[in-house]
Amino acid sequence: MTRYWFVMETGLGIGITAYSIDDAKALIETHKELLLTGKVLSIVENVDVRTLDQGHVIPNMGPPNVRGVWSPNLL
């Protein structure tokens, strides 16, 4: 599985662990009513979670080693 970080036009971004980029996009679609999605600016594959916002993302995220949306924590 791969950790993806979706850099969004607004907000902190979306963190997802999935089997593929298509699987990650499907997870966003499944949870779109819970995610404040807008335009995706870029996608970071194999994101190192230590590089994410230490004040907001890290303390509030779910486990990034489990398939699903871990930021915001939907696991």
N, C-alpha and C positions, 0 to 999 in steps of 0.2 A: 504494500500500500504506500501511497505517497501523500505527504502533507502539502496542501496548496494554500496560498494566501492570495485572496482576491482583493486587490487595491481598488476601492470604489471611489466614485466622484465625490461622495459625501460620506462622513462617518469614518470609523477606524478601519474597516475592512471586514472580510469574512474569512475565517479559517476552517478548512475542511480537510479531512483525511478520507481518501477514496482510492478505489482500484485504478482509476484512470481520470483524465481530465473530463471525459464525457460523463463518468459516474459522478464527479464532483458537481458538474453543472446540473445533473439530474437531481442531486440532493438540494441544491439551491432552489430549483423549481418546485420540489416537494414541499419545502418549507418557506416558500416566498411570502406567505401571509405573515410569517413571524420575523422575516428579515427586512430591514429597510434597504431594499436593493434599488440601485439606480444604475448608472452606466459603469461598467467595469473598465477601469483604466489600464490595468495590467494584471497578470497572474504570475505569481512567484511559485515555481515548482520546487519541491524539497526545501521549503522555507525552514530556516533555523529559528525556532520559536524564541530563542534568547535575543533575537534582534527586534522583536516586536515591542510595542509600547509597554514599558515596565510599570507604569502607573495605572493603566486601565485594562489592557488586554491580558497580560500575564496573571494578575490576581483573580480575574473573572472567567478565565477560559476553562473548558473541560479538558479531559485527557486527549492529547493530540495523537496518541497511538491507537485510537479506536476509530473505526469507520464512522463518519458522521460530521456534523457541524459542531466544532469545538469553540468557535468564537464568532458570534456570541454563543454561549454554552447552551446547546440544545440537546446534549447527551444526557 
